[in-house]
Structure formats: structure tokens, C-alpha cells
Amino acid sequence: MKNKTLFLYVLFLLSWFWVLSLYLRHGLVPPADFQPLILQDLEFLGPYVLILDLLVMVALFSVITPYLRRSSKATEDSCEDEPLDNRNNN
């Protein structure tokens, strides 16, 4: 999986959990009433929301990236030992 795709998946999951937490706190509200609740959360976090997002993303990628490297199999180039003309190495 490419890093850009992984980043979009993680971003989608984080936003989904945030909206889910809003629904759990305030119940089912119409979308027009939902926007002030989002703004209220952002005002509560203030300028630290960007730092918090950066910390969460770095923490997630520091856990996910080594796992992906271990799960991908190493490929071997078979052309290293073969001569180009397919003759024996005499």
C-alpha cells in the first residue's frame, strides 16, 4: 500500500471517530445544527489542534510503517549471477 493511500485511510478513520464522538455526546442532530458543534470543538482545542494532529499522525506512521516493511516480502534480483549471453563462466 502506498503511503499516500495509507495517509488518506488514517485521516478518514480519525475524522470518522471524531464525528462518532460528537454523535455520542450530542445524539442525532440535524446537519445544520452539527456545524456549530464542530466549530465549538475546534475552538476548545484552539491552535493546539494542529500539533495534536501531527503527533497522532507521526505516532500512527511510526507503528504502521515498520509493520508494512516486515509484511512485504523481499524480492531477489535473479540477473546478478547470470551472464548476459547465457554462456557458462569459463
N, CA, C and O atoms as a CHARMM CRD file, in Angstrom:
* protein
*
  360
    1    1 MET  N      0.84900  -1.17000   0.00000 PROA 1      0.00000
    2    1 MET  CA     0.00000   0.00000   0.00000 PROA 1      0.00000
    3    1 MET  C      0.90000   1.24000   0.00000 PROA 1      0.00000
    4    1 MET  O      1.88300   1.30500   0.73700 PROA 1      0.00000
    5    2 LYS  N      0.55800   2.19700  -0.81500 PROA 2      0.00000
    6    2 LYS  CA     1.35700   3.41200  -0.89600 PROA 2      0.00000
    7    2 LYS  C      1.11100   4.30000   0.31500 PROA 2      0.00000
    8    2 LYS  O      0.05000   4.23500   0.93700 PROA 2      0.00000
    9    3 ASN  N      2.09200   5.12500   0.64600 PROA 3      0.00000
   10    3 ASN  CA     1.99200   5.98900   1.82300 PROA 3      0.00000
   11    3 ASN  C      0.86600   7.00600   1.68300 PROA 3      0.00000
   12    3 ASN  O      0.21000   7.34000   2.66900 PROA 3      0.00000
   13    4 LYS  N      0.63500   7.50200   0.46500 PROA 4      0.00000
   14    4 LYS  CA    -0.44000   8.47700   0.27600 PROA 4      0.00000
   15    4 LYS  C     -1.79800   7.84900   0.54100 PROA 4      0.00000
   16    4 LYS  O     -2.66400   8.46700   1.16200 PROA 4      0.00000
   17    5 THR  N     -1.98400   6.63000   0.07500 PROA 5      0.00000
   18    5 THR  CA    -3.24800   5.93500   0.30400 PROA 5      0.00000
   19    5 THR  C     -3.42300   5.63500   1.77800 PROA 5      0.00000
   20    5 THR  O     -4.51300   5.79100   2.32700 PROA 5      0.00000
   21    6 LEU  N     -2.36000   5.20800   2.41000 PROA 6      0.00000
   22    6 LEU  CA    -2.41700   4.91700   3.83700 PROA 6      0.00000
   23    6 LEU  C     -2.73600   6.17800   4.63300 PROA 6      0.00000
   24    6 LEU  O     -3.51500   6.13200   5.58500 PROA 6      0.00000
   25    7 PHE  N     -2.14300   7.29200   4.25100 PROA 7      0.00000
   26    7 PHE  CA    -2.41900   8.55800   4.91600 PROA 7      0.00000
   27    7 PHE  C     -3.89500   8.92700   4.78900 PROA 7      0.00000
   28    7 PHE  O     -4.50300   9.37900   5.75900 PROA 7      0.00000
   29    8 LEU  N     -4.47500   8.74000   3.61000 PROA 8      0.00000
   30    8 LEU  CA    -5.89100   9.07000   3.41600 PROA 8      0.00000
   31    8 LEU  C     -6.78900   8.15600   4.24500 PROA 8      0.00000
   32    8 LEU  O     -7.78900   8.60600   4.80400 PROA 8      0.00000
   33    9 TYR  N     -6.43300   6.86600   4.32700 PROA 9      0.00000
   34    9 TYR  CA    -7.22400   5.94700   5.14700 PROA 9      0.00000
   35    9 TYR  C     -7.17700   6.33800   6.62000 PROA 9      0.00000
   36    9 TYR  O     -8.20600   6.34400   7.29500 PROA 9      0.00000
   37   10 VAL  N     -6.01200   6.65800   7.10800 PROA 10     0.00000
   38   10 VAL  CA    -5.86600   7.04200   8.51900 PROA 10     0.00000
   39   10 VAL  C     -6.59700   8.34900   8.79200 PROA 10     0.00000
   40   10 VAL  O     -7.24800   8.49600   9.82600 PROA 10     0.00000
   41   11 LEU  N     -6.49300   9.28900   7.87500 PROA 11     0.00000
   42   11 LEU  CA    -7.20200  10.55800   8.02900 PROA 11     0.00000
   43   11 LEU  C     -8.71500  10.35000   8.04700 PROA 11     0.00000
   44   11 LEU  O     -9.42200  10.97200   8.84000 PROA 11     0.00000
   45   12 PHE  N     -9.20300   9.48300   7.17900 PROA 12     0.00000
   46   12 PHE  CA   -10.63100   9.17400   7.15400 PROA 12     0.00000
   47   12 PHE  C    -11.07800   8.53500   8.46400 PROA 12     0.00000
   48   12 PHE  O    -12.12800   8.89100   8.99800 PROA 12     0.00000
   49   13 LEU  N    -10.29500   7.60000   8.98400 PROA 13     0.00000
   50   13 LEU  CA   -10.65900   6.95300  10.24100 PROA 13     0.00000
   51   13 LEU  C    -10.65300   7.92800  11.41000 PROA 13     0.00000
   52   13 LEU  O    -11.53300   7.86600  12.27000 PROA 13     0.00000
   53   14 LEU  N     -9.67600   8.82400  11.45400 PROA 14     0.00000
   54   14 LEU  CA    -9.64700   9.81300  12.53100 PROA 14     0.00000
   55   14 LEU  C    -10.85100  10.74200  12.47400 PROA 14     0.00000
   56   14 LEU  O    -11.45000  11.05300  13.50300 PROA 14     0.00000
   57   15 SER  N    -11.20100  11.18100  11.28100 PROA 15     0.00000
   58   15 SER  CA   -12.36600  12.05600  11.16400 PROA 15     0.00000
   59   15 SER  C    -13.64700  11.30800  11.49400 PROA 15     0.00000
   60   15 SER  O    -14.57100  11.88200  12.07100 PROA 15     0.00000
   61   16 TRP  N    -13.71000  10.03000  11.13300 PROA 16     0.00000
   62   16 TRP  CA   -14.89600   9.23300  11.44900 PROA 16     0.00000
   63   16 TRP  C    -15.05000   9.07700  12.95800 PROA 16     0.00000
   64   16 TRP  O    -16.15900   9.19200  13.48200 PROA 16     0.00000
   65   17 PHE  N    -13.95500   8.81700  13.65800 PROA 17     0.00000
   66   17 PHE  CA   -14.02800   8.69500  15.11400 PROA 17     0.00000
   67   17 PHE  C    -14.41300  10.01300  15.77000 PROA 17     0.00000
   68   17 PHE  O    -15.12000  10.01500  16.77800 PROA 17     0.00000
   69   18 TRP  N    -13.96300  11.12200  15.22100 PROA 18     0.00000
   70   18 TRP  CA   -14.31400  12.42100  15.78100 PROA 18     0.00000
   71   18 TRP  C    -15.80700  12.69100  15.61000 PROA 18     0.00000
   72   18 TRP  O    -16.46600  13.13600  16.55000 PROA 18     0.00000
   73   19 VAL  N    -16.34000  12.42700  14.43000 PROA 19     0.00000
   74   19 VAL  CA   -17.77400  12.62900  14.19600 PROA 19     0.00000
   75   19 VAL  C    -18.57900  11.65400  15.04200 PROA 19     0.00000
   76   19 VAL  O    -19.63700  12.01500  15.55800 PROA 19     0.00000
   77   20 LEU  N    -18.10400  10.43900  15.19200 PROA 20     0.00000
   78   20 LEU  CA   -18.79300   9.47100  16.05600 PROA 20     0.00000
   79   20 LEU  C    -18.82400   9.95700  17.50000 PROA 20     0.00000
   80   20 LEU  O    -19.83700   9.80300  18.18200 PROA 20     0.00000
   81   21 SER  N    -17.73200  10.54000  17.97000 PROA 21     0.00000
   82   21 SER  CA   -17.72700  11.05500  19.34400 PROA 21     0.00000
   83   21 SER  C    -18.71100  12.21500  19.49700 PROA 21     0.00000
   84   21 SER  O    -19.33500  12.36900  20.54700 PROA 21     0.00000
   85   22 LEU  N    -18.85000  13.03300  18.44400 PROA 22     0.00000
   86   22 LEU  CA   -19.84700  14.11100  18.50200 PROA 22     0.00000
   87   22 LEU  C    -21.26500  13.54800  18.57100 PROA 22     0.00000
   88   22 LEU  O    -22.09900  14.04400  19.32900 PROA 22     0.00000
   89   23 TYR  N    -21.53200  12.51900  17.78300 PROA 23     0.00000
   90   23 TYR  CA   -22.86300  11.90300  17.83200 PROA 23     0.00000
   91   23 TYR  C    -23.12800  11.24200  19.17600 PROA 23     0.00000
   92   23 TYR  O    -24.25700  11.27200  19.66600 PROA 23     0.00000
   93   24 LEU  N    -22.11600  10.65200  19.77300 PROA 24     0.00000
   94   24 LEU  CA   -22.30700  10.02800  21.08000 PROA 24     0.00000
   95   24 LEU  C    -22.55000  11.06400  22.17100 PROA 24     0.00000
   96   24 LEU  O    -23.30600  10.80700  23.10800 PROA 24     0.00000
   97   25 ARG  N    -21.92000  12.22900  22.06300 PROA 25     0.00000
   98   25 ARG  CA   -22.09800  13.27100  23.07800 PROA 25     0.00000
   99   25 ARG  C    -23.41000  14.02000  22.92300 PROA 25     0.00000
  100   25 ARG  O    -24.05400  14.35200  23.91900 PROA 25     0.00000
  101   26 HSD  N    -23.82300  14.29600  21.66600 PROA 26     0.00000
  102   26 HSD  CA   -24.96700  15.17600  21.43700 PROA 26     0.00000
  103   26 HSD  C    -26.18200  14.46500  20.84200 PROA 26     0.00000
  104   26 HSD  O    -27.24300  15.07500  20.70700 PROA 26     0.00000
  105   27 GLY  N    -26.04700  13.21500  20.49400 PROA 27     0.00000
  106   27 GLY  CA   -27.16400  12.48000  19.91800 PROA 27     0.00000
  107   27 GLY  C    -27.35600  12.83600  18.44300 PROA 27     0.00000
  108   27 GLY  O    -26.52400  13.51600  17.84200 PROA 27     0.00000
  109   28 LEU  N    -28.44400  12.37500  17.88400 PROA 28     0.00000
  110   28 LEU  CA   -28.73700  12.65000  16.48300 PROA 28     0.00000
  111   28 LEU  C    -29.27600  14.06700  16.33700 PROA 28     0.00000
  112   28 LEU  O    -30.35500  14.39400  16.83100 PROA 28     0.00000
  113   29 VAL  N    -28.51800  14.88200  15.66100 PROA 29     0.00000
  114   29 VAL  CA   -28.91300  16.26500  15.41300 PROA 29     0.00000
  115   29 VAL  C    -28.90500  16.49900  13.91000 PROA 29     0.00000
  116   29 VAL  O    -28.17900  15.82600  13.17900 PROA 29     0.00000
  117   30 PRO  N    -29.70800  17.45000  13.44700 PROA 30     0.00000
  118   30 PRO  CA   -29.69100  17.75600  12.00400 PROA 30     0.00000
  119   30 PRO  C    -28.32300  18.31000  11.58000 PROA 30     0.00000
  120   30 PRO  O    -27.61100  18.89000  12.39900 PROA 30     0.00000
  121   31 PRO  N    -27.95700  18.13500  10.31200 PROA 31     0.00000
  122   31 PRO  CA   -26.65200  18.61000   9.84800 PROA 31     0.00000
  123   31 PRO  C    -26.45300  20.11600  10.03200 PROA 31     0.00000
  124   31 PRO  O    -25.32900  20.56500  10.25400 PROA 31     0.00000
  125   32 ALA  N    -27.52400  20.89400   9.94100 PROA 32     0.00000
  126   32 ALA  CA   -27.39100  22.34300  10.12600 PROA 32     0.00000
  127   32 ALA  C    -26.98500  22.68600  11.55900 PROA 32     0.00000
  128   32 ALA  O    -26.27700  23.66800  11.78000 PROA 32     0.00000
  129   33 ASP  N    -27.41700  21.89900  12.52100 PROA 33     0.00000
  130   33 ASP  CA   -27.04100  22.12000  13.91800 PROA 33     0.00000
  131   33 ASP  C    -25.70300  21.47300  14.27200 PROA 33     0.00000
  132   33 ASP  O    -25.14300  21.72800  15.33800 PROA 33     0.00000
  133   34 PHE  N    -25.20600  20.65000  13.38600 PROA 34     0.00000
  134   34 PHE  CA   -23.97600  19.92300  13.64500 PROA 34     0.00000
  135   34 PHE  C    -22.73800  20.78700  13.42700 PROA 34     0.00000
  136   34 PHE  O    -21.73000  20.59200  14.10600 PROA 34     0.00000
  137   35 GLN  N    -22.79200  21.72800  12.50400 PROA 35     0.00000
  138   35 GLN  CA   -21.64200  22.57200  12.20200 PROA 35     0.00000
  139   35 GLN  C    -21.21000  23.43100  13.40000 PROA 35     0.00000
  140   35 GLN  O    -20.01000  23.52500  13.65700 PROA 35     0.00000
  141   36 PRO  N    -22.12500  24.05700  14.13800 PROA 36     0.00000
  142   36 PRO  CA   -21.67500  24.79600  15.33500 PROA 36     0.00000
  143   36 PRO  C    -21.00700  23.90300  16.38300 PROA 36     0.00000
  144   36 PRO  O    -20.11700  24.35200  17.10500 PROA 36     0.00000
  145   37 LEU  N    -21.43600  22.64000  16.46600 PROA 37     0.00000
  146   37 LEU  CA   -20.79900  21.71700  17.41300 PROA 37     0.00000
  147   37 LEU  C    -19.35300  21.42300  17.00600 PROA 37     0.00000
  148   37 LEU  O    -18.46700  21.32400  17.85600 PROA 37     0.00000
  149   38 ILE  N    -19.12700  21.28400  15.69400 PROA 38     0.00000
  150   38 ILE  CA   -17.76800  21.05900  15.19500 PROA 38     0.00000
  151   38 ILE  C    -16.90300  22.28700  15.47600 PROA 38     0.00000
  152   38 ILE  O    -15.76800  22.15700  15.93600 PROA 38     0.00000
  153   39 LEU  N    -17.42700  23.45700  15.20600 PROA 39     0.00000
  154   39 LEU  CA   -16.68200  24.68500  15.46200 PROA 39     0.00000
  155   39 LEU  C    -16.40600  24.86800  16.95300 PROA 39     0.00000
  156   39 LEU  O    -15.34900  25.37100  17.33500 PROA 39     0.00000
  157   40 GLN  N    -17.34600  24.46400  17.78500 PROA 40     0.00000
  158   40 GLN  CA   -17.15500  24.56000  19.22900 PROA 40     0.00000
  159   40 GLN  C    -16.00300  23.64800  19.67900 PROA 40     0.00000
  160   40 GLN  O    -15.20000  24.03900  20.52700 PROA 40     0.00000
  161   41 ASP  N    -15.92400  22.45400  19.12300 PROA 41     0.00000
  162   41 ASP  CA   -14.80800  21.55700  19.43400 PROA 41     0.00000
  163   41 ASP  C    -13.47600  22.14300  18.97800 PROA 41     0.00000
  164   41 ASP  O    -12.48100  22.07400  19.70000 PROA 41     0.00000
  165   42 LEU  N    -13.46200  22.72300  17.77300 PROA 42     0.00000
  166   42 LEU  CA   -12.22700  23.30700  17.26200 PROA 42     0.00000
  167   42 LEU  C    -11.79700  24.51700  18.08300 PROA 42     0.00000
  168   42 LEU  O    -10.60200  24.72400  18.29400 PROA 42     0.00000
  169   43 GLU  N    -12.74900  25.31800  18.54700 PROA 43     0.00000
  170   43 GLU  CA   -12.41200  26.46000  19.39000 PROA 43     0.00000
  171   43 GLU  C    -11.87600  26.00800  20.74000 PROA 43     0.00000
  172   43 GLU  O    -11.00700  26.65800  21.32100 PROA 43     0.00000
  173   44 PHE  N    -12.39900  24.88500  21.23900 PROA 44     0.00000
  174   44 PHE  CA   -11.92700  24.35900  22.51600 PROA 44     0.00000
  175   44 PHE  C    -10.46900  23.91800  22.41500 PROA 44     0.00000
  176   44 PHE  O     -9.67900  24.16500  23.32600 PROA 44     0.00000
  177   45 LEU  N    -10.11200  23.26500  21.30900 PROA 45     0.00000
  178   45 LEU  CA    -8.72900  22.80300  21.13500 PROA 45     0.00000
  179   45 LEU  C     -7.78900  23.93600  20.75300 PROA 45     0.00000
  180   45 LEU  O     -6.61100  23.91900  21.10800 PROA 45     0.00000
  181   46 GLY  N     -8.31000  24.91700  20.03200 PROA 46     0.00000
  182   46 GLY  CA    -7.52200  26.09300  19.67900 PROA 46     0.00000
  183   46 GLY  C     -6.36900  25.79200  18.73900 PROA 46     0.00000
  184   46 GLY  O     -6.46200  24.90600  17.88900 PROA 46     0.00000
  185   47 PRO  N     -5.28900  26.52800  18.89500 PROA 47     0.00000
  186   47 PRO  CA    -4.15900  26.34300  17.97800 PROA 47     0.00000
  187   47 PRO  C     -3.41500  25.02400  18.19300 PROA 47     0.00000
  188   47 PRO  O     -2.59200  24.63400  17.36500 PROA 47     0.00000
  189   48 TYR  N     -3.69800  24.34700  19.28400 PROA 48     0.00000
  190   48 TYR  CA    -3.00600  23.09600  19.56700 PROA 48     0.00000
  191   48 TYR  C     -3.54200  21.92600  18.75100 PROA 48     0.00000
  192   48 TYR  O     -2.97200  20.83500  18.78900 PROA 48     0.00000
  193   49 VAL  N     -4.63100  22.13600  18.01500 PROA 49     0.00000
  194   49 VAL  CA    -5.19900  21.04800  17.23600 PROA 49     0.00000
  195   49 VAL  C     -4.24400  20.60000  16.12900 PROA 49     0.00000
  196   49 VAL  O     -4.19900  19.41000  15.81700 PROA 49     0.00000
  197   50 LEU  N     -3.49200  21.49800  15.53800 PROA 50     0.00000
  198   50 LEU  CA    -2.53700  21.10900  14.50400 PROA 50     0.00000
  199   50 LEU  C     -1.38500  20.30200  15.09600 PROA 50     0.00000
  200   50 LEU  O     -0.93300  19.32400  14.50000 PROA 50     0.00000
  201   51 ILE  N     -0.91900  20.71200  16.25500 PROA 51     0.00000
  202   51 ILE  CA     0.14800  19.96700  16.91000 PROA 51     0.00000
  203   51 ILE  C     -0.34900  18.58300  17.31700 PROA 51     0.00000
  204   51 ILE  O      0.37600  17.59700  17.18200 PROA 51     0.00000
  205   52 LEU  N     -1.57700  18.50800  17.81200 PROA 52     0.00000
  206   52 LEU  CA    -2.16700  17.23300  18.20000 PROA 52     0.00000
  207   52 LEU  C     -2.32100  16.31900  16.97700 PROA 52     0.00000
  208   52 LEU  O     -2.02600  15.12700  17.05800 PROA 52     0.00000
  209   53 ASP  N     -2.77600  16.86300  15.85900 PROA 53     0.00000
  210   53 ASP  CA    -2.89700  16.06900  14.63400 PROA 53     0.00000
  211   53 ASP  C     -1.53900  15.55100  14.18200 PROA 53     0.00000
  212   53 ASP  O     -1.40700  14.38800  13.79900 PROA 53     0.00000
  213   54 LEU  N     -0.54800  16.40400  14.22600 PROA 54     0.00000
  214   54 LEU  CA     0.78800  15.99800  13.80800 PROA 54     0.00000
  215   54 LEU  C      1.33000  14.88200  14.70600 PROA 54     0.00000
  216   54 LEU  O      1.92400  13.92300  14.21400 PROA 54     0.00000
  217   55 LEU  N      1.12900  15.00600  16.00900 PROA 55     0.00000
  218   55 LEU  CA     1.59700  13.96700  16.93500 PROA 55     0.00000
  219   55 LEU  C      0.89100  12.63800  16.69400 PROA 55     0.00000
  220   55 LEU  O      1.52500  11.58300  16.72100 PROA 55     0.00000
  221   56 VAL  N     -0.40800  12.68500  16.46200 PROA 56     0.00000
  222   56 VAL  CA    -1.16600  11.45000  16.20700 PROA 56     0.00000
  223   56 VAL  C     -0.70100  10.80100  14.91800 PROA 56     0.00000
  224   56 VAL  O     -0.51200   9.58600  14.87200 PROA 56     0.00000
  225   57 MET  N     -0.51200  11.59600  13.86400 PROA 57     0.00000
  226   57 MET  CA    -0.07600  11.03500  12.58200 PROA 57     0.00000
  227   57 MET  C      1.32200  10.43800  12.67500 PROA 57     0.00000
  228   57 MET  O      1.56700   9.35900  12.13700 PROA 57     0.00000
  229   58 VAL  N      2.23200  11.11700  13.34300 PROA 58     0.00000
  230   58 VAL  CA     3.59600  10.59900  13.48600 PROA 58     0.00000
  231   58 VAL  C      3.57400   9.30800  14.30300 PROA 58     0.00000
  232   58 VAL  O      4.28500   8.35900  13.97400 PROA 58     0.00000
  233   59 ALA  N      2.77600   9.26200  15.34900 PROA 59     0.00000
  234   59 ALA  CA     2.68500   8.05500  16.16600 PROA 59     0.00000
  235   59 ALA  C      2.10500   6.89100  15.36100 PROA 59     0.00000
  236   59 ALA  O      2.59900   5.76600  15.44400 PROA 59     0.00000
  237   60 LEU  N      1.06900   7.16000  14.59200 PROA 60     0.00000
  238   60 LEU  CA     0.46700   6.09000  13.79100 PROA 60     0.00000
  239   60 LEU  C      1.43200   5.58200  12.71500 PROA 60     0.00000
  240   60 LEU  O      1.56500   4.37400  12.51700 PROA 60     0.00000
  241   61 PHE  N      2.09400   6.49400  12.03100 PROA 61     0.00000
  242   61 PHE  CA     3.00700   6.06500  10.97900 PROA 61     0.00000
  243   61 PHE  C      4.24900   5.38200  11.54400 PROA 61     0.00000
  244   61 PHE  O      4.83000   4.52500  10.87900 PROA 61     0.00000
  245   62 SER  N      4.66700   5.74400  12.75400 PROA 62     0.00000
  246   62 SER  CA     5.81300   5.05800  13.34700 PROA 62     0.00000
  247   62 SER  C      5.46300   3.62500  13.73300 PROA 62     0.00000
  248   62 SER  O      6.35400   2.78300  13.84800 PROA 62     0.00000
  249   63 VAL  N      4.19100   3.34000  13.93300 PROA 63     0.00000
  250   63 VAL  CA     3.74800   1.98200  14.23000 PROA 63     0.00000
  251   63 VAL  C      3.42100   1.23000  12.94300 PROA 63     0.00000
  252   63 VAL  O      3.76000   0.05300  12.81900 PROA 63     0.00000
  253   64 ILE  N      2.77500   1.88100  11.99200 PROA 64     0.00000
  254   64 ILE  CA     2.30100   1.20600  10.78700 PROA 64     0.00000
  255   64 ILE  C      3.42700   0.92800   9.79900 PROA 64     0.00000
  256   64 ILE  O      3.46300  -0.15400   9.21300 PROA 64     0.00000
  257   65 THR  N      4.33400   1.85600   9.59800 PROA 65     0.00000
  258   65 THR  CA     5.37700   1.69800   8.58500 PROA 65     0.00000
  259   65 THR  C      6.28400   0.49800   8.84600 PROA 65     0.00000
  260   65 THR  O      6.53300  -0.25800   7.90700 PROA 65     0.00000
  261   66 PRO  N      6.79800   0.27000  10.06700 PROA 66     0.00000
  262   66 PRO  CA     7.61600  -0.93900  10.27900 PROA 66     0.00000
  263   66 PRO  C      6.81600  -2.22700  10.08200 PROA 66     0.00000
  264   66 PRO  O      7.35600  -3.22600   9.60700 PROA 66     0.00000
  265   67 TYR  N      5.56600  -2.20800  10.43500 PROA 67     0.00000
  266   67 TYR  CA     4.72500  -3.39300  10.23000 PROA 67     0.00000
  267   67 TYR  C      4.58300  -3.70500   8.74400 PROA 67     0.00000
  268   67 TYR  O      4.63900  -4.87000   8.35000 PROA 67     0.00000
  269   68 LEU  N      4.40100  -2.67700   7.91500 PROA 68     0.00000
  270   68 LEU  CA     4.28000  -2.89300   6.47900 PROA 68     0.00000
  271   68 LEU  C      5.59800  -3.36400   5.87700 PROA 68     0.00000
  272   68 LEU  O      5.59500  -4.17300   4.94900 PROA 68     0.00000
  273   69 ARG  N      6.70500  -2.88000   6.38100 PROA 69     0.00000
  274   69 ARG  CA     8.01000  -3.31400   5.87800 PROA 69     0.00000
  275   69 ARG  C      8.26400  -4.78200   6.21000 PROA 69     0.00000
  276   69 ARG  O      8.82800  -5.51300   5.39500 PROA 69     0.00000
  277   70 ARG  N      7.85700  -5.21500   7.39000 PROA 70     0.00000
  278   70 ARG  CA     8.04600  -6.61700   7.76200 PROA 70     0.00000
  279   70 ARG  C      7.13100  -7.53300   6.97200 PROA 70     0.00000
  280   70 ARG  O      7.52100  -8.64800   6.62500 PROA 70     0.00000
  281   71 SER  N      5.91800  -7.07800   6.68100 PROA 71     0.00000
  282   71 SER  CA     4.96100  -7.94000   5.99500 PROA 71     0.00000
  283   71 SER  C      5.23800  -8.05600   4.50200 PROA 71     0.00000
  284   71 SER  O      4.82100  -9.03300   3.88000 PROA 71     0.00000
  285   72 SER  N      5.93300  -7.08300   3.90900 PROA 72     0.00000
  286   72 SER  CA     6.25700  -7.18300   2.49100 PROA 72     0.00000
  287   72 SER  C      7.47000  -8.10000   2.32800 PROA 72     0.00000
  288   72 SER  O      8.46100  -7.97400   3.04600 PROA 72     0.00000
  289   73 LYS  N      7.37200  -9.01400   1.38100 PROA 73     0.00000
  290   73 LYS  CA     8.44600  -9.98100   1.17900 PROA 73     0.00000
  291   73 LYS  C      9.57300  -9.35100   0.37300 PROA 73     0.00000
  292   73 LYS  O      9.33600  -8.54500  -0.52700 PROA 73     0.00000
  293   74 ALA  N     10.78300  -9.72500   0.70500 PROA 74     0.00000
  294   74 ALA  CA    11.95200  -9.22400  -0.01000 PROA 74     0.00000
  295   74 ALA  C     12.03200  -9.90900  -1.36700 PROA 74     0.00000
  296   74 ALA  O     11.85200 -11.12300  -1.46600 PROA 74     0.00000
  297   75 THR  N     12.29300  -9.15200  -2.38500 PROA 75     0.00000
  298   75 THR  CA    12.43600  -9.72100  -3.72100 PROA 75     0.00000
  299   75 THR  C     13.91000  -9.81700  -4.06300 PROA 75     0.00000
  300   75 THR  O     14.70800  -8.97300  -3.65600 PROA 75     0.00000
  301   76 GLU  N     14.26000 -10.82900  -4.79800 PROA 76     0.00000
  302   76 GLU  CA    15.64500 -11.05200  -5.17300 PROA 76     0.00000
  303   76 GLU  C     15.78300 -10.88300  -6.67600 PROA 76     0.00000
  304   76 GLU  O     14.96200 -11.38400  -7.44500 PROA 76     0.00000
  305   77 ASP  N     16.80200 -10.19000  -7.08100 PROA 77     0.00000
  306   77 ASP  CA    17.06200  -9.99200  -8.48900 PROA 77     0.00000
  307   77 ASP  C     17.86400 -11.18400  -9.00300 PROA 77     0.00000
  308   77 ASP  O     18.98300 -11.42200  -8.54800 PROA 77     0.00000
  309   78 SER  N     17.30400 -11.92700  -9.93700 PROA 78     0.00000
  310   78 SER  CA    17.97800 -13.12500 -10.42000 PROA 78     0.00000
  311   78 SER  C     18.99900 -12.82100 -11.50500 PROA 78     0.00000
  312   78 SER  O     19.68300 -13.73800 -11.96000 PROA 78     0.00000
  313   79 CYS  N     19.12800 -11.59700 -11.92900 PROA 79     0.00000
  314   79 CYS  CA    20.05200 -11.25200 -13.00900 PROA 79     0.00000
  315   79 CYS  C     21.47100 -11.01400 -12.52000 PROA 79     0.00000
  316   79 CYS  O     22.36400 -10.76800 -13.33100 PROA 79     0.00000
  317   80 GLU  N     21.69500 -11.08100 -11.23600 PROA 80     0.00000
  318   80 GLU  CA    23.03100 -10.77800 -10.72400 PROA 80     0.00000
  319   80 GLU  C     24.06400 -11.82100 -11.13000 PROA 80     0.00000
  320   80 GLU  O     25.18500 -11.45700 -11.48600 PROA 80     0.00000
  321   81 ASP  N     23.72000 -13.10500 -11.08900 PROA 81     0.00000
  322   81 ASP  CA    24.68700 -14.15700 -11.35400 PROA 81     0.00000
  323   81 ASP  C     24.64700 -14.66400 -12.78300 PROA 81     0.00000
  324   81 ASP  O     25.53800 -15.41100 -13.18600 PROA 81     0.00000
  325   82 GLU  N     23.66400 -14.29200 -13.54800 PROA 82     0.00000
  326   82 GLU  CA    23.55500 -14.78500 -14.91800 PROA 82     0.00000
  327   82 GLU  C     24.33000 -13.89100 -15.86800 PROA 82     0.00000
  328   82 GLU  O     24.21000 -12.66700 -15.80700 PROA 82     0.00000
  329   83 PRO  N     25.13000 -14.49400 -16.75100 PROA 83     0.00000
  330   83 PRO  CA    25.77000 -13.68200 -17.77200 PROA 83     0.00000
  331   83 PRO  C     24.74100 -13.24700 -18.81100 PROA 83     0.00000
  332   83 PRO  O     23.69300 -13.87300 -18.96800 PROA 83     0.00000
  333   84 LEU  N     25.05600 -12.18200 -19.50500 PROA 84     0.00000
  334   84 LEU  CA    24.10600 -11.64300 -20.46800 PROA 84     0.00000
  335   84 LEU  C     23.93400 -12.53500 -21.68700 PROA 84     0.00000
  336   84 LEU  O     22.86600 -12.52300 -22.29900 PROA 84     0.00000
  337   85 ASP  N     24.96200 -13.31800 -22.06500 PROA 85     0.00000
  338   85 ASP  CA    24.84600 -14.14200 -23.25900 PROA 85     0.00000
  339   85 ASP  C     24.45500 -15.56400 -22.94800 PROA 85     0.00000
  340   85 ASP  O     24.44100 -16.39700 -23.85400 PROA 85     0.00000
  341   86 ASN  N     24.13500 -15.88400 -21.70500 PROA 86     0.00000
  342   86 ASN  CA    23.68300 -17.19600 -21.25200 PROA 86     0.00000
  343   86 ASN  C     24.70700 -18.30400 -21.48200 PROA 86     0.00000
  344   86 ASN  O     24.32600 -19.46500 -21.62900 PROA 86     0.00000
  345   87 ARG  N     25.96400 -17.98100 -21.51700 PROA 87     0.00000
  346   87 ARG  CA    27.03300 -18.98100 -21.61200 PROA 87     0.00000
  347   87 ARG  C     27.56100 -19.28500 -20.22500 PROA 87     0.00000
  348   87 ARG  O     27.30900 -18.55300 -19.26700 PROA 87     0.00000
  349   88 ASN  N     28.29400 -20.37200 -20.13800 PROA 88     0.00000
  350   88 ASN  CA    28.93100 -20.71800 -18.85800 PROA 88     0.00000
  351   88 ASN  C     30.07600 -19.76300 -18.58600 PROA 88     0.00000
  352   88 ASN  O     30.65500 -19.19600 -19.51200 PROA 88     0.00000
  353   89 ASN  N     30.39200 -19.59100 -17.35100 PROA 89     0.00000
  354   89 ASN  CA    31.50500 -18.71200 -16.96800 PROA 89     0.00000
  355   89 ASN  C     32.81900 -19.47400 -17.02100 PROA 89     0.00000
  356   89 ASN  O     33.38600 -19.79400 -15.97600 PROA 89     0.00000
  357   90 ASN  N     33.30800 -19.76600 -18.19800 PROA 90     0.00000
  358   90 ASN  CA    34.56800 -20.48800 -18.35200 PROA 90     0.00000
  359   90 ASN  C     35.71300 -19.54600 -18.44900 PROA 90     0.00000
  360   90 ASN  O     36.85800 -19.97700 -18.58300 PROA 90     0.00000
